[in-house]
Amino acid sequence: MFLVLSDTCTAGTQSIGRISPPFEGSMRNWVDNQGQFLLSNSGEFAFGFSTRPDITSFLLGIIHVDSLRVVWTANIGSSVTNSDKFVFGNDGNAYLESGSSVVWSTNTTGNGGATIELQDTGNLILLSNDSRPLWQSFDNPTENPFIWSELYRWNETNKQSQQQ
C-alpha cells in the first residue's frame, strides 16, 4: 500500500464588494482566480495575490483587472510564497502572514464587526461596524505615485460625469 501526499490547490468563490471576518486565504487557495479573492462591485479592481516576475513569490495588493496593473501592494518589500496567507480576523485586524511572521498589518485590532470593502475607485477600506473608515489604501500609497495620480484623475472625472 502506498500513501501519496500532495499540496492541493483549491479555488474559493470570489467575493464582490466586501468581505467579513473570519477570512483567510493564500495564493494556493485562489489559484483558479489568479489569486484574486475580492472584486470591486464593477469588477474593475481586484484585491488578492499577484505573481512576481520569478513566478514563485507573490505580493498582496490591488490590481486593475483590465490592464493587470498592480496599483497598491501591502508587502512591497517582502514577497510571500503560495502558502503564506492573508487573514482578516474577528478582532478587526487584517494582516499578511509569512510562516509565523506578520509582514504587513492594518493595525486595527479591537474593532470586531469590521468589514473590508474594495471600492470601484480602487480604494481598499477597512470599515468599523458603524461604517467609519479605520484604514484605507488611499492613505497608505505604496506603488508609483504616477499610478495614484492617474487613479485620482480617473475618480474625479468619473464623479463629475455621474453628477451630470
JONORBEL-V929118 format. One record per backbone hydrogen bond with DSSP energy under -1.0 kcal/mol. NH is the residue of the N-H (numbers start at 0). CO is the residue of the C=O. If there is no record, write none. Layout:
# JONORBEL-V929118
nh = <NH & NH>
co = <CO & CO>
This chain:
# JONORBEL-V929118
nh = <9 & 14 & 16 & 17 & 18 & 22 & 24 & 27 & 29 & 32 & 33 & 34 & 35 & 36 & 37 & 38 & 39 & 42 & 45 & 46 & 47 & 48 & 49 & 51 & 54 & 57 & 58 & 60 & 61 & 62 & 63 & 64 & 67 & 70 & 71 & 73 & 77 & 79 & 84 & 85 & 86 & 87 & 88 & 91 & 94 & 95 & 96 & 97 & 100 & 102 & 103 & 105 & 109 & 110 & 113 & 114 & 115 & 116 & 117 & 118 & 121 & 124 & 125 & 126 & 127 & 130 & 133 & 134 & 136 & 138 & 139 & 146 & 147 & 148 & 149 & 150 & 151 & 152 & 153 & 154 & 155 & 156 & 157 & 158 & 159 & 160 & 161 & 162>
co = <27 & 36 & 38 & 15 & 115 & 87 & 85 & 81 & 25 & 29 & 30 & 29 & 32 & 46 & 46 & 14 & 44 & 39 & 62 & 37 & 60 & 34 & 58 & 56 & 51 & 79 & 49 & 47 & 71 & 45 & 68 & 43 & 63 & 61 & 61 & 59 & 74 & 57 & 96 & 24 & 94 & 22 & 92 & 88 & 86 & 103 & 84 & 100 & 97 & 95 & 95 & 93 & 90 & 90 & 110 & 126 & 18 & 124 & 16 & 122 & 118 & 116 & 134 & 114 & 131 & 127 & 125 & 125 & 123 & 135 & 136 & 143 & 143 & 144 & 145 & 146 & 147 & 148 & 149 & 150 & 151 & 152 & 153 & 154 & 155 & 156 & 157 & 158>
